[in-house]
Amino acid sequence: MPVLIAALMDSTILVCDNEEILRGLVRASLDGNGYTFAEARDGDQAVEMARRSRPDVILLDMMMPGRTGIEVLEELRADPELRAIPVIMLTARAQVADREAAARAGADLFLAKPFSPKELAAAVDKLLGRDA
């Protein structure tokens, strides 16, 4: 049982958003849950960091400089080594068409900004199988 607890404590979350304040809010919302964080400020850096850090979950903004979140997600899903990483789209674009585009690209979950810290933590826990 201690091995399972240690495995849960080592989960890495890649936070991809061009707004430093939002990246800080995500870290603060999930702080104390045993996560390690990696961060990306744009779409190109998001792909690079995903390849480098091999996160357990990716939180991905839909609108970023460089590549959009949808473009990043499509690239991740096309890569055999990264396609299984769960992705939560975090975005102020909450129209039905945006949700559908994210789902078509392969998003596992979609959270509209502003989101509650509890909602974010529950979504991450769900994707990591911690919601039991």
NUROZA-579270 format. One line per field, with one value per atom (N, C-alpha, C): x, y, z; atom name; residue in one letter. Coordinates in steps of 0.001 Angstrom, whole numbers, plus 524288, in hexadecimal, padded with zeros to 5 digits. Layout:
BEGIN
east: X | ...
north: Y | ...
up: Z | ...
atome: CA | ...
residu: A | ...
! end
This chain:
BEGIN
east: 80328 | 80000 | 80354 | 807AC | 80AE2 | 80CE1 | 80DC0 | 80F90 | 80B60 | 80671 | 80226 | 801E3 | 80269 | 80257 | 806DF | 80B77 | 81001 | 80F1A | 80CBB | 80BAD | 807EE | 803F8 | 80044 | 802D0 | 806A1 | 8091C | 80CCA | 80E35 | 811F9 | 80F82 | 80A83 | 807E3 | 809BA | 80B07 | 80CBA | 80861 | 8076A | 80375 | 80629 | 80528 | 80729 | 802E0 | 80401 | 80051 | 801EE | 7FEA3 | 7FFD3 | 7FC17 | 7FE09 | 7FAE1 | 7FE97 | 7FD3E | 800A9 | 80036 | 7FC57 | 7FB9B | 7FE15 | 80219 | 804D0 | 80122 | 7FD80 | 7F9CA | 7F691 | 7F4D6 | 7F1B2 | 7F4FC | 7F9DA | 7FD3D | 7FDE7 | 7FE7A | 7FEE7 | 7F9EC | 7F570 | 7F06B | 7EFCF | 7F16C | 7F127 | 7F4A3 | 7F981 | 7FD0B | 7FAAD | 7F89B | 7F64F | 7F192 | 7EE7E | 7E9CD | 7EB26 | 7EF8E | 7F107 | 7F559 | 7F75C | 7FB93 | 7F9CB | 7FD52 | 7FC0F | 7F9E0 | 7F93E | 7F735 | 7FB87 | 8006D | 804C0 | 80656 | 80532 | 8068A | 80BA0 | 80E44 | 812B6 | 810C0 | 81283 | 81092 | 814DB | 81365 | 81687 | 81311 | 81568 | 81251 | 8142A | 81060 | 8117A | 80E5B | 810D6 | 80E5F | 80BE3 | 80D2A | 80AE8 | 80A6D | 8080C | 8070E | 80BEE | 80FDD | 814BB | 8175D | 8178D | 819F0 | 816B7 | 81192 | 80E3B | 80FB1 | 81073 | 811F9 | 8175F | 81B00 | 82052 | 8204C | 81D62 | 81D31 | 81A79 | 81688 | 813E8 | 817C6 | 81AE5 | 81ECC | 82305 | 82490 | 828CF | 82706 | 82294 | 8210A | 81D67 | 81B1D | 8177A | 813A6 | 8106C | 80CEE | 808AC | 80645 | 801E9 | 7FCC8 | 7FC77 | 7F7E3 | 7F9D4 | 7F732 | 7F864 | 7F395 | 7F460 | 7F053 | 7F1BE | 7EE50 | 7EFA9 | 7EBCA | 7EDD1 | 7EA90 | 7E977 | 7E4D0 | 7E356 | 7E5D9 | 7E697 | 7E8B1 | 7EE00 | 7F21F | 7F774 | 7FA76 | 7FEA7 | 8020B | 804B7 | 80681 | 808F3 | 804B4 | 8049F | 8007B | 7FBF5 | 7F73B | 7F2A6 | 7F278 | 7EF39 | 7EE87 | 7EC8E | 7E91F | 7E723 | 7EB9D | 7EEE6 | 7F357 | 7F71F | 7F80F | 7FB6C | 7F908 | 7F403 | 7F159 | 7F17C | 7F0A0 | 7F0E2 | 7F659 | 7FA5E | 7FFB5 | 800C9 | 7FEEA | 7FFA6 | 7FCF0 | 7F836 | 7F536 | 7F787 | 7FA7B | 7FCFC | 80221 | 80432 | 80932 | 80837 | 809FF | 80907 | 80AF8 | 80F0A | 8112A | 80E35 | 80B0C | 80854 | 80266 | 8005E | 7FAB5 | 7F75F | 7F97D | 7F65E | 7F631 | 7F92A | 7F925 | 7F3E5 | 7F12A | 7EC20 | 7ECD8 | 7E92E | 7E96A | 7E446 | 7E4C7 | 7E04B | 7E0F3 | 7DD2D | 7DD45 | 7DB29 | 7DE31 | 7DC9B | 7DC2D | 7D78D | 7D707 | 7D270 | 7D301 | 7CEB2 | 7CAC7 | 7CC4C | 7C8D2 | 7C574 | 7C0B9 | 7BD6A | 7B894 | 7B8BE | 7B456 | 7B41E | 7AF9B | 7AEF3 | 7B2D8 | 7B38C | 7B738 | 7BCC7 | 7BE47 | 7C380 | 7C412 | 7C015 | 7C021 | 7C06D | 7BD72 | 7BD72 | 7C2C8 | 7C533 | 7CA6B | 7CE64 | 7CE13 | 7D1AC | 7D0CD | 7CBEF | 7CAC0 | 7CCAF | 7CBD3 | 7CDB1 | 7D3A2 | 7D64F | 7DC0B | 7DE18 | 7DAB4 | 7DC48 | 7DC9E | 7DA44 | 7DA51 | 7D73D | 7D933 | 7D67F | 7D249 | 7D370 | 7CFB0 | 7D040 | 7CC54 | 7CC30 | 7CA57 | 7CD71 | 7CBE2 | 7CC06 | 7C7BA | 7C76E | 7C9AC | 7CC88 | 7CE6F | 7CA05 | 7C94F | 7CC12 | 7C9FB | 7CD5F | 7CBEE | 7CCDB | 7CA42 | 7CB28 | 7CFC4 | 7D2D2 | 7D728 | 7D55C | 7D0C5 | 7CEBC | 7CD78 | 7CB39 | 7C9E2 | 7CEDC | 7D2EB | 7D7D7 | 7DA42 | 7DA7F | 7DCC3 | 7D9C2 | 7D496 | 7D165 | 7D26F | 7D312 | 7D41A | 7D965 | 7DD62 | 7E29C | 7E275 | 7E005 | 7DF9F | 7DCE9 | 7D8C9 | 7D5EF | 7D978 | 7DC75 | 7DFDF | 7E466 | 7E5E0 | 7EA20 | 7E816 | 7E2ED | 7E0A8 | 7E0BA | 7E0E5 | 7E109 | 7DBA2 | 7D792 | 7D266 | 7CF49 | 7D1CC | 7CF1E | 7CD2E
north: 7FB4B | 80000 | 804F6 | 8053F | 809F8 | 80B30 | 8072D | 8081B | 80B05 | 80998 | 80C41 | 811F6 | 81309 | 81872 | 81B79 | 81926 | 81BCB | 81CE7 | 8193A | 81A0A | 81E90 | 81EFC | 82347 | 82882 | 82885 | 82D64 | 82F71 | 82C31 | 82DC3 | 82FCB | 830B7 | 8325A | 837C7 | 83828 | 83D1F | 83F67 | 84464 | 8472E | 84B66 | 84B55 | 84F5D | 8536E | 8583C | 85C8E | 85FFF | 8603E | 8631D | 867B4 | 86C54 | 87115 | 875B0 | 87967 | 87DF1 | 881DE | 8814C | 884EB | 882B5 | 88573 | 883B5 | 8836F | 88707 | 88716 | 88219 | 8805D | 87BA0 | 876DB | 876AC | 87249 | 8721F | 876B2 | 876F7 | 8753C | 876AB | 8750D | 86F20 | 86CD9 | 86721 | 8649A | 86678 | 86441 | 864CD | 86967 | 86A4D | 866C7 | 865F7 | 862B7 | 85CFF | 85B45 | 855C3 | 854D6 | 85913 | 858A9 | 85563 | 85250 | 84F18 | 849C8 | 848CB | 843C4 | 84022 | 841A3 | 83E44 | 83E6D | 842A1 | 84309 | 845FC | 844B8 | 847B1 | 84A88 | 84F5B | 85279 | 853BC | 8539E | 855AE | 859BC | 85DAD | 861DD | 86334 | 864CF | 866A3 | 86B9B | 86F54 | 8746C | 874E7 | 87146 | 8718A | 86C05 | 86BAD | 86691 | 8637D | 8661F | 8636A | 8613E | 8646B | 862B6 | 85E4D | 85E5B | 85A43 | 854ED | 854B2 | 84FBE | 84E12 | 851C6 | 8509C | 84E99 | 85129 | 84F90 | 84A53 | 8493D | 84421 | 83FCC | 840B7 | 83CD0 | 83C2A | 84080 | 8405F | 83E37 | 83FFE | 83E98 | 839DF | 8383F | 833CC | 8341F | 8383B | 8390B | 834E7 | 8349E | 83105 | 8336B | 8389A | 83B85 | 840A8 | 8426C | 8477D | 84AF6 | 84FB0 | 853B5 | 85781 | 85802 | 85AA0 | 85EF2 | 863BA | 86823 | 867B1 | 86918 | 868BC | 86D0C | 871AF | 87626 | 877A6 | 87632 | 87772 | 87976 | 87C58 | 87DF4 | 8792D | 879CB | 87565 | 871CC | 86D22 | 8696D | 86A0A | 8697D | 869A5 | 8649E | 864A4 | 85FF1 | 85B5C | 85C6D | 85843 | 855FF | 8595D | 85780 | 85449 | 85615 | 8532A | 84DD5 | 84DC6 | 848E1 | 84519 | 8470E | 843AD | 8415A | 84471 | 8426C | 83E56 | 83F54 | 83B86 | 83662 | 836B0 | 831F2 | 82EFC | 831A3 | 82F1D | 82C7A | 82DA8 | 82B8C | 826A6 | 8221C | 81D41 | 81D56 | 8205F | 82092 | 82454 | 827C9 | 82BBC | 82B48 | 82838 | 8283F | 8268C | 82385 | 8219B | 8255B | 82990 | 82D47 | 8300B | 82FD7 | 83287 | 83877 | 83AFB | 840A0 | 84320 | 84730 | 84A6A | 84FA5 | 8511A | 8563B | 85A32 | 85E43 | 86299 | 86766 | 869A3 | 86E00 | 87181 | 87660 | 87A19 | 8794F | 87662 | 8754A | 870A3 | 8719F | 86D6E | 86C68 | 86DFF | 86D04 | 86729 | 86561 | 85FEA | 85E69 | 861DB | 860B8 | 86001 | 862F6 | 8626E | 85D2A | 85BB1 | 856A2 | 8522A | 852AB | 84EA8 | 84E4B | 852CD | 852D3 | 85039 | 85158 | 84EF7 | 84911 | 8476A | 841D3 | 83F17 | 84174 | 83F27 | 83EA3 | 84263 | 84245 | 83E44 | 83C8F | 83887 | 83A27 | 83E9A | 84041 | 83C5D | 83B53 | 837D0 | 83AAF | 83F7D | 842BC | 84859 | 84B83 | 850FE | 85423 | 857EF | 85B66 | 86104 | 863C6 | 86938 | 86CB7 | 870B7 | 874BC | 878A3 | 87AA2 | 87923 | 873F4 | 870E8 | 86BE1 | 86C30 | 868CD | 868B8 | 8651F | 8665D | 862ED | 85D5A | 85CC5 | 85786 | 8549C | 8575E | 854FA | 85322 | 8565C | 854EF | 85035 | 85058 | 84BFB | 846ED | 8473B | 84293 | 8406D | 843DE | 84229 | 83F68 | 841B7 | 83F5A | 83A18 | 839FF | 83516 | 830E2 | 83254 | 82E93 | 82C2E | 82F6E | 82D74 | 82A31 | 82B24 | 8282C | 8236D | 822A4 | 81E36 | 81ED5 | 823B3 | 824C2 | 825F0 | 825A9 | 82750 | 822F5 | 81EB9 | 81A3E | 81B58
up: 80000 | 80000 | 80000 | 802E9 | 802B3 | 7FD38 | 7F9F7 | 7F4A0 | 7F18B | 7F23B | 7EF92 | 7F133 | 7F622 | 7F800 | 7F5A8 | 7F57D | 7F339 | 7ED75 | 7EAA8 | 7E518 | 7E44C | 7E793 | 7E718 | 7E842 | 7EBC5 | 7ED4F | 7E917 | 7E552 | 7E163 | 7DC58 | 7DC35 | 7D766 | 7D5B0 | 7D0A5 | 7CE64 | 7CB19 | 7CBD1 | 7C8D0 | 7C5A1 | 7C089 | 7BD0B | 7BC54 | 7BDEF | 7BD8B | 7B8F2 | 7B4F1 | 7B026 | 7AF96 | 7B0AD | 7B03E | 7AFCA | 7AC67 | 7ABB2 | 7B027 | 7B383 | 7B7E6 | 7BCD9 | 7BEB6 | 7C373 | 7C81F | 7C872 | 7CCD2 | 7CCDE | 7C84B | 7C814 | 7C989 | 7C7AA | 7C924 | 7CF14 | 7D178 | 7D72A | 7D9DE | 7D7B3 | 7D9EE | 7D9B6 | 7D562 | 7D4EA | 7D909 | 7D97C | 7DD76 | 7E2EC | 7E41C | 7E949 | 7EA2D | 7E61F | 7E694 | 7E7AE | 7E5AA | 7E626 | 7EA1E | 7EC6C | 7F035 | 7F4D5 | 7F6DF | 7FB66 | 7F9E6 | 7F4CC | 7F310 | 7F124 | 7F202 | 7F09D | 7EAEF | 7E839 | 7E2B6 | 7E1F7 | 7DDB5 | 7DBC9 | 7D6F0 | 7D631 | 7D1D3 | 7CDEA | 7C8F7 | 7C4AE | 7C213 | 7BFAF | 7BD60 | 7B7E7 | 7B4AC | 7AF62 | 7AE74 | 7ABA9 | 7AAB0 | 7A54B | 7A1C6 | 79C87 | 79A55 | 795BD | 79377 | 79221 | 79012 | 78EBF | 793A3 | 797B8 | 79C9E | 79F13 | 79E5C | 7A081 | 79E45 | 7991F | 796AB | 79896 | 798BE | 79A8B | 7A027 | 7A392 | 7A913 | 7A9BD | 7A697 | 7A6DB | 7A57D | 7A186 | 79FF8 | 7A424 | 7A678 | 7AA4B | 7AF91 | 7B18B | 7B6E1 | 7B740 | 7B2DC | 7B2D1 | 7B769 | 7B77C | 7BBEF | 7BC4A | 7C0D5 | 7C1AB | 7BFDA | 7BFFE | 7BE25 | 7BBD1 | 7B7AE | 7B55C | 7B5CE | 7B7DD | 7B7FF | 7B3AD | 7AFC5 | 7AAEB | 7A99E | 7A925 | 7A790 | 7A1BE | 7A025 | 79AA3 | 7975E | 799AC | 796C3 | 798EC | 79618 | 797AB | 792F0 | 793EA | 78F92 | 78D29 | 78860 | 785AA | 783B2 | 785B1 | 7845A | 78821 | 78628 | 78996 | 78CCB | 790D0 | 793EF | 790B4 | 78D00 | 78993 | 7864A | 78429 | 7810A | 7845D | 78927 | 78CBA | 78DD3 | 78EFE | 79041 | 78BA8 | 786FC | 7825A | 781B8 | 782C4 | 78260 | 78690 | 78B49 | 78F7D | 78E2F | 78C2C | 78AF3 | 7864B | 782F7 | 77E81 | 78002 | 78492 | 78655 | 789A0 | 787DA | 78ABF | 79063 | 79172 | 796C6 | 79A57 | 7981C | 79B44 | 79B07 | 7976C | 7966D | 79B04 | 79E9F | 7A2F9 | 7A79E | 7A769 | 7ABCA | 7ABF5 | 7B065 | 7B0CF | 7B069 | 7ADB1 | 7ACE7 | 7AE8A | 7B1C0 | 7B33E | 7B080 | 7AD4C | 7AACA | 7AEB6 | 7AFAE | 7B311 | 7AF96 | 7AF2E | 7AB98 | 7ACD8 | 7AB5C | 7ABDB | 7A773 | 7A374 | 79F07 | 7A078 | 7A236 | 7A43F | 7A0E4 | 79BFD | 79882 | 7972F | 79596 | 7941C | 78FD2 | 78BFD | 787B9 | 789C1 | 78DC0 | 7900B | 792CB | 795B6 | 79862 | 7946A | 79038 | 78C2C | 78980 | 78874 | 78600 | 78996 | 78E9C | 7925E | 792A7 | 792AB | 792DA | 78DE8 | 78957 | 78469 | 7845F | 786B3 | 786D5 | 78AC2 | 78E5B | 7920E | 797B8 | 7991F | 79E9E | 7A1F2 | 7A68D | 7AA21 | 7AD2E | 7AEB3 | 7B194 | 7AFC4 | 7B0F4 | 7AF5F | 7B410 | 7B5BF | 7BA04 | 7B809 | 7B8D0 | 7B72A | 7BB6D | 7B9BA | 7BD51 | 7BE18 | 7C2A5 | 7C770 | 7C982 | 7CBC1 | 7CDFB | 7D3DA | 7D6BE | 7DC5E | 7DD84 | 7E17C | 7E2EE | 7E412 | 7E686 | 7E7AE | 7E2A5 | 7DEDC | 7D9DA | 7D70F | 7D71F | 7D4A8 | 7D75D | 7DC87 | 7DF77 | 7DE74 | 7DE3D | 7DD36 | 7D7C0 | 7D3EA | 7CE92 | 7CE33 | 7D09F | 7D08B | 7D36D | 7D7F5 | 7DAF4 | 7D7C9 | 7D4FC | 7D1C1 | 7CDA0 | 7CAF0 | 7C6C9 | 7C8E7 | 7CDB3 | 7D020 | 7D31B | 7D311 | 7D5DE | 7DBB8 | 7DD81 | 7E323 | 7E550 | 7E22D | 7E3ED | 7E67E | 7E7CA | 7EA17 | 7EF8F
atome: N | CA | C | N | CA | C | N | CA | C | N | CA | C | N | CA | C | N | CA | C | N | CA | C | N | CA | C | N | CA | C | N | CA | C | N | CA | C | N | CA | C | N | CA | C | N | CA | C | N | CA | C | N | CA | C | N | CA | C | N | CA | C | N | CA | C | N | CA | C | N | CA | C | N | CA | C | N | CA | C | N | CA | C | N | CA | C | N | CA | C | N | CA | C | N | CA | C | N | CA | C | N | CA | C | N | CA | C | N | CA | C | N | CA | C | N | CA | C | N | CA | C | N | CA | C | N | CA | C | N | CA | C | N | CA | C | N | CA | C | N | CA | C | N | CA | C | N | CA | C | N | CA | C | N | CA | C | N | CA | C | N | CA | C | N | CA | C | N | CA | C | N | CA | C | N | CA | C | N | CA | C | N | CA | C | N | CA | C | N | CA | C | N | CA | C | N | CA | C | N | CA | C | N | CA | C | N | CA | C | N | CA | C | N | CA | C | N | CA | C | N | CA | C | N | CA | C | N | CA | C | N | CA | C | N | CA | C | N | CA | C | N | CA | C | N | CA | C | N | CA | C | N | CA | C | N | CA | C | N | CA | C | N | CA | C | N | CA | C | N | CA | C | N | CA | C | N | CA | C | N | CA | C | N | CA | C | N | CA | C | N | CA | C | N | CA | C | N | CA | C | N | CA | C | N | CA | C | N | CA | C | N | CA | C | N | CA | C | N | CA | C | N | CA | C | N | CA | C | N | CA | C | N | CA | C | N | CA | C | N | CA | C | N | CA | C | N | CA | C | N | CA | C | N | CA | C | N | CA | C | N | CA | C | N | CA | C | N | CA | C | N | CA | C | N | CA | C | N | CA | C | N | CA | C | N | CA | C | N | CA | C | N | CA | C | N | CA | C | N | CA | C | N | CA | C | N | CA | C | N | CA | C | N | CA | C | N | CA | C | N | CA | C | N | CA | C | N | CA | C | N | CA | C | N | CA | C | N | CA | C | N | CA | C | N | CA | C | N | CA | C | N | CA | C | N | CA | C | N | CA | C
residu: M | M | M | P | P | P | V | V | V | L | L | L | I | I | I | A | A | A | A | A | A | L | L | L | M | M | M | D | D | D | S | S | S | T | T | T | I | I | I | L | L | L | V | V | V | C | C | C | D | D | D | N | N | N | E | E | E | E | E | E | I | I | I | L | L | L | R | R | R | G | G | G | L | L | L | V | V | V | R | R | R | A | A | A | S | S | S | L | L | L | D | D | D | G | G | G | N | N | N | G | G | G | Y | Y | Y | T | T | T | F | F | F | A | A | A | E | E | E | A | A | A | R | R | R | D | D | D | G | G | G | D | D | D | Q | Q | Q | A | A | A | V | V | V | E | E | E | M | M | M | A | A | A | R | R | R | R | R | R | S | S | S | R | R | R | P | P | P | D | D | D | V | V | V | I | I | I | L | L | L | L | L | L | D | D | D | M | M | M | M | M | M | M | M | M | P | P | P | G | G | G | R | R | R | T | T | T | G | G | G | I | I | I | E | E | E | V | V | V | L | L | L | E | E | E | E | E | E | L | L | L | R | R | R | A | A | A | D | D | D | P | P | P | E | E | E | L | L | L | R | R | R | A | A | A | I | I | I | P | P | P | V | V | V | I | I | I | M | M | M | L | L | L | T | T | T | A | A | A | R | R | R | A | A | A | Q | Q | Q | V | V | V | A | A | A | D | D | D | R | R | R | E | E | E | A | A | A | A | A | A | A | A | A | R | R | R | A | A | A | G | G | G | A | A | A | D | D | D | L | L | L | F | F | F | L | L | L | A | A | A | K | K | K | P | P | P | F | F | F | S | S | S | P | P | P | K | K | K | E | E | E | L | L | L | A | A | A | A | A | A | A | A | A | V | V | V | D | D | D | K | K | K | L | L | L | L | L | L | G | G | G | R | R | R | D | D | D | A | A | A
! end
